[in-house]
Amino acid sequence: MTATLVAQGLAGGYGHRTLFDGVDLTVAPGDVVGIVGANGAGKSTLLRLLAGADEPQAGTVSLAPTDAFVGWLPQEHERVTGETVAAYIARRTGCAEATREMDATAAALGDPTAVGADDAYATALDRWLASGAADLDERMPVVLADLGLDVGPDAEMTGLSGGQAARVGLAALLLSRFDIALLDEPTNDLDLDGLERLETFVRGLRGGAVLVSHDREFLARSVTRVLELDLAQNSHRVYGGGYDAYLEERATLRRQAREKYEEYAETKADLVSRARTQREWSSQGVRNAMKKSPDNDKIRRKASMESSEKQAQKVRQMESRIARLEEVEEPRKEWQLEFTIGSAPRSSSVVSTLSGAVFRQGNFTLGPVSLQVNAGERIGITGPNGAGKSTLLRGILGRQQPDEGSASLGASVEIGEIDQARSLLVGARPLAETFEGFVPELTSGEVRTLLAKFGLKADHVTRPVDGLSPGGADARGPRAAASPRRERAGARRAHQPPRPPRHRAARTGTGFVHWHPAARDARSPDARRGPDRPAVAGRGRGRDRAVVGPASA
């Protein structure tokens, strides 16, 4: 079914704060609208309003036809205890809800007192068929196998690794049959193969799509229009022509706005200066005219007073010109998050060492691997989802002991960690109160000041942590907690940034480790060696498990 979503005069926010107002957006079949903006600008809030999950502060959202199937996939992959992969996919695709509705209306058919039961059942049946629930069980194993997942539909979601969970989330998207798809940060935690599949899926959609992402390459390859929520200017604007065209047009508009303001400010300053000068001349002339002339010449005194009155008239004319100037508001500068981690005192030159380490989790085996991390190095670990990157990190940082081999940390090494799930700040306590527990050396005032520097203002710090958006406490809180600390050795773990780094390693890293999924099983000698998998190079000292090389490779 082809469907169109129309939002008119939409306003949204939380509490007393309005994040955006007057948003008009039409999503027709084939449209892929990308929503961009700073963290906290209201991107996820807008998606919730379009999905009908929340009520807008103002405005309306309508569908044509009204029974169109709108799918909203939130940013956070909620894993419910005891929920299987099949149940998770059914919930994310909307098939589970459609099945419940059909069963409920089918049961109502047997009630002779139920009014309109036939129509309700027909509507529920149509929605069940449109959601793809009829053949979901047949399609699911094929998609899971195609994504390289070695877990079945009956596996529990809570037992999967972060990479496997990301693949299951991608499978849910590929199995969905939405008329309009609302995707919140769909690129999170996906590897490069997953990103390519996601891009192919989005470009092949017959229906409309609205997506939120910070991945510029994904946006450039996928979107047809861009809706920008500008938190600094408290404005919004729809740009046509794709992401690259948006960047160019935005730069042009900002330059024109700055030039228009500077022209206005220069003109006004010139008129004010001229008015001030003429006012001084007028005042001086009046004072001179009031003085008694030495020769008591009344005619000369009268001429001087008339001249002063003409100057006063010019002053009034200049003030009138200033008042008639069309005021141009100065464009506000964008807020930019910048922080540094304090330099660490001298400690061991070797931060962490793995020697023939083998890690096992259920039927998953990683290793043997031998690596050494030296102080001052910045190393990125890349590889497909489920290859064991998180397991390797836990082993390097001493969070998980190897089943074989050895792992050790250098002397006086302390670890700072931002985990994949960003679970550092959770709970129902206010953000400021929770944050103070991580930085006991700071006063309450200093904590609020530090949080404000990360864009977490008064309306954030008093709210429960669980009530903040992923772009709020989840993303900026842990970084704020890291900034005031001075680690005794520079070992710091940043696990799975919200968007794939792609080419960022060339700017920030001193090396990388690429993990081969085919080499993760230590029990298969043939899988460990082969001409298509080079041996360890550079600083690594393992066998042939990892490839360590310069970041520019």
C-alpha positions in Angstrom: 0.0 0.0 0.0 1.3 3.5 -0.9 0.7 6.0 1.9 1.4 9.7 2.7 2.1 11.2 6.0 1.4 14.9 6.6 2.5 16.9 9.6 1.1 20.5 10.0 2.2 23.1 12.6 3.8 20.4 14.7 5.2 21.5 18.1 7.0 19.2 20.5 9.1 19.1 23.6 8.9 18.0 27.2 7.5 19.7 30.3 7.4 23.5 29.9 10.1 23.5 27.2 9.3 23.5 23.5 12.0 22.2 21.3 10.4 22.9 17.9 7.3 24.6 16.7 5.4 25.0 13.5 7.0 22.0 11.7 5.3 21.2 8.4 6.4 18.0 6.7 5.0 15.8 4.0 6.3 12.2 3.4 5.1 10.7 0.2 6.0 7.3 -1.3 9.6 7.2 -2.3 10.6 10.1 0.0 13.5 9.5 2.4 13.6 12.4 4.8 16.7 12.8 7.1 16.3 14.7 10.3 19.5 16.3 11.5 20.4 18.5 14.4 22.4 18.7 17.6 21.8 16.2 20.4 18.8 17.4 22.4 17.3 19.3 19.5 14.2 17.0 19.5 14.9 14.6 16.6 13.7 11.5 18.5 10.8 13.5 20.0 9.7 14.4 16.4 9.8 10.8 15.4 7.6 9.8 18.4 5.1 12.4 17.4 5.0 11.2 13.8 4.5 7.7 15.0 1.6 8.7 17.2 3.5 7.5 20.4 3.2 10.9 22.0 0.7 13.8 21.7 2.1 17.0 20.2 2.0 20.3 22.0 0.4 21.8 18.9 -0.4 20.7 15.3 -1.6 17.5 13.7 -0.3 14.4 12.1 -2.5 12.7 9.4 -2.2 9.6 7.2 -3.7 9.0 3.8 -5.1 6.4 3.8 -5.9 6.4 7.5 -5.2 2.7 8.0 -1.6 3.0 6.6 0.9 0.8 8.4 3.5 3.1 10.1 6.5 1.4 11.7 8.6 3.2 14.3 12.0 1.6 15.3 13.3 3.5 18.4 17.0 4.2 18.9 17.6 1.9 21.8 17.2 -1.9 21.2 15.1 -2.9 24.2 15.9 -6.4 25.3 13.2 -8.0 27.4 14.2 -10.8 29.7 13.0 -14.1 28.4 12.2 -12.7 24.9 13.4 -14.8 22.0 14.8 -13.6 18.7 11.6 -14.5 17.0 9.5 -12.6 19.5 11.8 -9.6 19.3 11.5 -9.5 15.5 7.8 -9.9 15.7 7.5 -7.0 18.1 9.8 -4.7 16.1 8.1 -5.4 12.8 4.6 -4.8 14.3 3.6 -8.4 13.5 3.0 -9.2 17.2 0.7 -6.3 17.7 -1.2 -7.1 14.5 -1.6 -10.7 15.5 -3.0 -9.7 18.9 -5.5 -7.4 17.3 -6.6 -10.0 14.9 -7.0 -12.6 17.6 -9.0 -10.2 19.8 -11.4 -9.3 16.9 -11.7 -12.9 15.9 -12.8 -13.8 19.5 -15.3 -11.0 19.4 -17.0 -12.6 16.3 -18.5 -15.2 18.6 -20.2 -12.6 20.8 -23.7 -11.9 19.4 -23.9 -8.6 21.4 -20.7 -7.2 19.8 -21.5 -4.3 17.4 -19.4 -4.0 14.3 -17.3 -7.1 15.1 -17.3 -8.1 11.4 -15.8 -4.7 10.3 -13.3 -4.7 13.1 -12.1 -8.2 12.2 -11.8 -7.3 8.5 -9.7 -4.3 9.4 -7.5 -6.3 11.7 -7.1 -9.1 9.1 -6.0 -6.6 6.5 -3.5 -5.1 8.9 -2.2 -8.5 9.8 -1.6 -9.4 6.2 0.0 -6.0 5.4 2.4 -6.4 8.3 3.8 -9.7 6.8 2.9 -11.7 9.8 1.4 -14.5 7.7 4.8 -15.7 6.4 7.1 -14.1 9.0 8.1 -17.5 10.4 9.2 -18.7 7.0 11.1 -15.6 6.0 12.9 -15.1 9.4 15.4 -18.0 9.2 16.5 -17.1 5.7 17.2 -13.5 6.6 19.0 -14.5 9.8 21.2 -16.9 7.9 21.9 -14.3 5.2 23.1 -11.9 7.9 25.6 -14.5 9.1 23.8 -15.0 12.5 24.6 -18.4 13.9 21.7 -18.2 16.4 18.2 -19.5 15.8 14.9 -17.8 16.3 14.5 -19.5 19.7 17.6 -18.0 21.2 17.1 -15.4 24.0 17.9 -11.8 23.1 19.6 -11.2 26.5 22.1 -13.9 25.8 23.4 -12.3 22.5 26.4 -10.1 22.2 26.0 -6.4 21.3 27.0 -7.2 17.7 24.6 -10.1 17.4 21.8 -7.9 18.8 22.6 -5.3 16.2 22.3 -7.9 13.5 18.9 -9.1 14.8 17.7 -5.5 14.9 18.8 -5.1 11.2 17.0 -8.4 10.4 13.8 -7.0 12.0 14.1 -4.0 9.7 14.7 -6.1 6.6 11.7 -8.3 7.5 9.4 -5.3 8.0 6.7 -4.3 5.6 5.9 -0.8 6.7 4.0 1.7 4.5 6.0 4.4 6.2 9.2 3.7 8.2 10.4 5.9 11.0 14.0 4.9 11.9 15.9 6.4 14.9 19.6 6.0 14.5 19.4 2.8 12.5 23.2 2.7 11.9 24.1 2.3 15.6 26.4 -0.7 16.3 26.3 -1.9 12.7 29.4 -3.1 10.9 30.3 -2.1 7.4 28.4 -5.0 5.8 25.4 -4.2 7.9 25.6 -0.5 6.8 25.7 -1.5 3.1 22.6 -3.7 3.6 20.8 -0.9 5.5 21.6 1.6 2.7 20.4 -0.8 0.0 17.1 -1.4 2.0 16.4 2.3 2.5 17.1 3.1 -1.1 14.8 0.3 -2.3 11.8 1.3 -0.2 8.7 1.9 -2.2 7.0 3.7 0.7 8.2 6.8 2.5 10.8 6.9 5.3 11.9 9.4 7.9 15.2 8.6 9.6 17.5 10.2 12.2 21.2 9.6 11.9 24.6 11.3 12.6 26.3 9.1 10.0 27.0 11.6 7.2 27.9 9.0 4.6 24.7 7.1 5.2 22.7 10.3 4.9 24.5 11.4 1.7 23.7 8.0 0.1 20.2 7.6 1.3 18.1 10.7 1.9 16.2 12.8 -0.7 15.4 15.7 1.7 16.7 17.0 5.0 14.8 18.5 7.9 17.1 20.4 10.1 16.2 21.2 13.7 18.5 24.1 14.6 18.7 24.3 18.4 21.0 27.3 18.4 18.8 29.4 16.2 15.6 27.9 17.6 14.4 27.3 14.0 13.8 24.5 11.5 13.9 24.2 7.7 13.4 21.6 5.0 16.1 21.3 2.4 15.6 19.5 -0.9 18.2 17.7 -3.0 19.8 15.3 -0.6 22.4 15.7 2.1 25.2 17.2 0.1 22.9 19.8 -1.3 21.7 20.5 2.2 25.2 21.2 3.4 25.9 23.6 0.5 22.5 25.4 0.8 22.9 25.7 4.6 26.4 27.2 4.3 25.0 29.7 1.7 22.1 30.7 3.9 24.3 31.1 7.0 26.7 33.3 5.1 23.9 35.4 3.7 22.3 35.8 7.2 25.7 36.9 8.6 26.3 39.3 5.8 22.8 40.8 6.1 23.3 41.3 9.9 26.7 42.9 9.4 25.3 45.3 6.8 22.4 46.2 9.2 24.8 46.6 12.1 27.2 48.8 10.1 24.4 51.0 8.8 22.9 51.5 12.2 26.2 52.2 13.8 26.9 54.9 11.1 23.5 56.6 11.6 23.9 56.5 15.4 27.3 58.1 15.2 26.1 60.8 12.9 23.1 61.5 15.1 25.4 61.8 18.1 27.7 64.2 16.3 24.8 66.4 15.1 23.3 66.4 18.6 26.6 67.6 20.1 26.8 70.4 17.4 23.2 71.4 18.2 23.8 71.6 21.9 27.0 73.5 21.5 25.4 76.0 19.1 22.5 76.7 21.5 24.9 77.4 24.4 27.0 79.8 22.3 23.9 81.6 21.0 22.6 82.1 24.6 25.8 83.9 25.6 25.8 87.6 25.3 27.7 88.8 22.2 30.5 91.3 22.9 29.0 93.8 20.5 25.4 93.0 21.6 24.5 92.1 18.0 20.9 90.8 18.2 20.9 89.8 14.5 24.0 87.6 14.8 22.6 86.0 17.9 19.3 85.2 16.2 21.1 83.7 13.2 23.2 81.5 15.5 20.0 80.2 17.3 18.3 79.4 14.0 21.4 77.4 12.9 21.2 75.4 16.1 17.6 74.7 15.6 18.4 73.4 12.1 21.0 71.1 13.6 18.3 69.8 16.1 16.0 69.1 13.1 18.7 67.1 11.4 19.1 65.1 14.6 15.4 64.3 14.7 15.6 63.2 11.0 18.5 60.9 11.8 16.7 59.3 14.7 13.7 58.8 12.5 15.9 57.0 9.9 17.3 54.8 12.7 13.8 53.9 13.8 12.7 53.0 10.3 15.6 50.5 9.8 14.3 47.0 9.5 15.9 45.1 12.4 18.0 42.1 11.6 18.5 39.6 14.4 22.1 38.5 14.9 22.6 34.8 14.0 23.6 33.0 17.2 26.7 31.0 17.2 26.3 27.2 17.3 27.1 25.4 20.5 30.1 23.1 20.1 31.1 20.3 22.4 34.9 20.4 23.1 36.7 18.6 25.9 40.0 17.0 26.7 41.1 14.3 29.0 43.7 15.5 31.5 47.3 14.3 30.9 48.2 11.3 33.0 51.1 11.1 35.3 53.9 8.8 34.2 53.2 5.1 34.8 54.1 1.8 33.2 55.0 2.0 29.5 53.0 -1.2 28.9 49.3 -0.7 29.6 48.0 -4.2 28.9 49.3 -7.5 27.6 47.6 -10.7 26.2 49.7 -13.8 25.8 48.1 -16.8 24.0 44.8 -15.7 25.5 41.6 -17.8 24.7 38.2 -16.6 25.7 35.1 -18.7 25.6 31.4 -17.7 25.9 29.1 -20.7 25.3 29.9 -22.0 21.9 31.9 -18.9 20.9 35.7 -19.1 21.1 38.1 -16.2 20.6 41.8 -16.7 20.4 44.5 -17.5 21.0 45.7 -13.9 20.7 48.8 -12.1 21.8 48.8 -8.3 21.9 50.5 -5.5 23.7 49.0 -2.1 24.3 51.6 0.6 25.1 50.9 3.9 26.9 49.9 6.7 24.6 48.6 4.5 21.8 45.1 5.0 20.3 44.0 1.7 18.8 40.7 1.0 17.1 39.3 -2.5 16.9 37.3 -3.2 13.8 35.5 -6.3 12.4 32.1 -7.7 11.7 29.3 -7.9 14.3 29.8 -11.0 16.4 33.5 -11.4 15.6 34.5 -10.9 19.3 35.5 -7.2 19.5 33.8 -6.7 22.9 35.2 -9.9 24.2 38.7 -8.8 23.1 38.2 -5.4 24.8 37.1 -7.0 28.1 40.2 -9.2 28.0 42.5 -6.3 27.3 41.1 -4.2 30.1 41.0 -7.1 32.6 37.2 -7.3 32.7 37.2 -10.9 31.6 39.9 -13.5 32.4 41.0 -15.8 29.6 40.2 -19.5 29.8 43.7 -20.2 28.4 46.8 -18.1 28.3 47.4 -15.0 30.4 46.3 -11.4 30.6 47.9 -8.6 32.6 47.6 -4.9 33.2 50.7 -2.6 33.7 51.6 -1.1 37.0 49.5 1.9 38.3 47.0 1.6 35.4 43.4 2.7 36.0 40.7 2.1 33.4 38.1 4.7 32.3 35.2 3.1 30.4 32.2 4.0 28.4 30.5 0.8 27.6 28.5 -0.2 24.5 25.1 0.1 26.2 26.1 3.5 27.7 24.8 2.2 31.1 27.0 4.4 33.2 24.1 6.7 34.0 20.8 4.8 34.7 18.1 4.9 37.2 15.3 7.1 38.5 17.5 9.6 40.4 18.0 13.1 39.0 20.9 13.5 36.7 22.9 15.9 38.9 22.5 13.7 41.9 23.6 10.6 40.0 26.5 12.4 38.4 27.8 13.6 41.7 28.5 10.0 42.7 31.1 9.7 39.9 32.9 13.0 40.8 32.8 13.2 44.6 35.7 15.8 44.5 33.4 18.4 42.8 30.8 20.5 44.6 27.1 20.6 43.5 27.7 23.9 41.8 30.8 22.6 40.0 28.8 19.6 38.8 26.1 21.7 37.3 28.7 23.9 35.7 30.4 20.9 34.2 27.1 19.4 32.9 26.2 22.8 31.4 29.4 22.8 29.4 28.2 19.6 27.8 24.8 21.1 26.9 22.9 19.6 29.9 21.2 22.7 31.4 18.8 23.3 34.3 15.9 21.5 32.7 18.1 18.4 32.3 19.9 18.0 35.6 16.7 17.8 37.7 15.1 15.1 35.5 15.5 11.4 36.2 18.3 9.9 34.2 16.0 7.3 32.6 13.8 10.1 31.3 16.5 11.7 29.3 17.0 11.1 25.6 19.9 9.0 24.3 21.4 12.2 23.0 21.3 13.7 26.5 22.6 11.8 29.5 23.5 8.6 27.7 25.8 10.3 25.2 27.1 13.4 27.0 26.9 12.4 30.7 29.7 9.7 30.5 31.9 12.1 28.6 31.4 14.8 31.2 32.2 12.3 33.9 35.5 11.5 32.1 36.6 15.1 31.5 37.5 16.1 35.1 39.4 12.9 36.0 43.2 12.5 35.7 44.0 8.9 34.8 47.2 7.5 36.2 47.9 5.7 32.8 46.1 6.6 29.6 44.0 3.4 29.3 40.5 4.4 28.3 37.9 2.4 26.6 35.4 3.9 24.2 33.2 1.0 23.2 31.1 1.2 20.0 30.6 4.9 19.3 27.0 5.8 18.3 28.0 5.8 14.6 30.6 3.9 12.8 34.0 5.7 12.5 34.6 4.7 8.9 37.4 7.1 8.0 37.8 8.7 11.4 40.7 6.4 12.4 43.0 8.2 10.2 42.4 11.4 12.2 42.3 10.0 15.8 44.1 6.7 16.0 47.7 5.5 16.0 46.7 2.0 14.9 43.9 -0.5 14.4 43.2 -4.1 15.0 41.0 -5.9 12.4 39.5 -9.1 13.7 38.6 -11.8 11.2 35.5 -13.8 12.1 36.9 -16.9 10.3 39.8 -16.9 12.8 37.8 -16.9 16.0 37.7 -20.6 16.5 40.9 -21.8 18.0 39.9 -25.5 17.6 40.3 -25.4 13.8 43.9 -25.1 12.6 42.8 -24.7 9.0 40.7 -21.7 10.0 43.6 -20.1 11.8 45.9 -20.0 8.8 45.4 -19.3 5.2 46.7 -17.1 2.3 43.7 -14.8 2.5 44.3 -13.8 6.1 47.7 -12.1 6.7 49.6 -12.7 9.9 50.0 -10.2 12.6 51.9 -7.1 11.5 53.2 -3.9 13.3 53.0 -3.9 17.1 50.9 -7.0 17.6 52.6 -10.2 18.7 49.8 -12.8 18.2 49.8 -15.6 15.7 47.4 -14.9 12.9 44.3 -13.8 14.8 44.5 -10.1 14.3 46.0 -7.7 11.9 47.6 -4.7 13.5 48.7 -1.8 11.4 48.9 1.9 10.9 45.7 3.8 11.2 46.0 5.2 7.7 45.9 1.7 6.2 
